[in-house]
């Protein structure tokens, strides 16, 4: 496959105006640019724009992939919803990092794993991943913890590096988070062992009366400020108010987890080995079940054949008489079954005599004789063959 790169940017909170679209067009004459999206693909060369700079100025989400294995995501949120200090506690390596851009914070995640084969449709991943941005804005820190796991998976953390606080709900990630995991090819075994320390996710929705009471108690000037933001169309106001009601902030007082990066990697290795053993056991059990079913069917077939041996011989003669190779195969297979029945009934000599007569009668049919030889039904007494076919 020739070189291939895919770039996709999304403007979610504010559409791009005409001036901004012209600025972006100056970077690429072939890109698809709308008020909410920029998409470009390359089979040679590369995009002239700096994705980090474009994220800081224009966009809220970015996806990149190349056919040599590099995959990258960026998400941008206002610092009122995600502080850079909090994001940096989870993302502070080359594979996962966070930085400020004015009143915004950008989280950047990169995977450099080499794919064994090209994954068709990976370019369409951003639409399924983008809901994680709203989850993160709402205070769900599972994405941040997964960002930390990306660094663990990449081997960029010291062995004694303690994990950050484990958020609830890792064992039951949302569809958007699962798409995130799949796109960045995060080790599923690593995620499984990390989720063992995660409590169940129990979202609590406030009642209308509770919200009304909370708003009533706000200072008048604060209510005025909130109303002004609402009138201006602030897209994050509802999320920010909900987080304030729940008392969630970006404090750094949470305790770290008890596990180190090395402990998680070792646990992931054991989990992977155990999963492989269980899968091998299931395959062996399924193989044994299939073999048992085949053996049982074989026994039923031979038992039925024992009661209609003359009719079977007539089938053999009829199949040979067609002079068709496929029917020769059918006749030889049936002869092998008849021989097995004869051996069980201790009348193998009678079978051998009849087989010799058949060979003499059709001695000029080399295709049939060759098939009989390969099946161990050569001239003279039949070759001794086991009952396994």
Helices and strands as residue ranges (DSSP letters): E 5-10, H 18-25, E 32-33, E 37-42, H 51-57, E 61-66, E 71-78, H 84-90, E 96-101, E 104-111, G 122-124, H 125-129, H 131-137, H 142-153, G 170-172, H 175-183, H 188-195, H 208-216, H 220-231, H 237-246, H 261-306, H 309-321, H 325-344, H 348-361, H 366-374
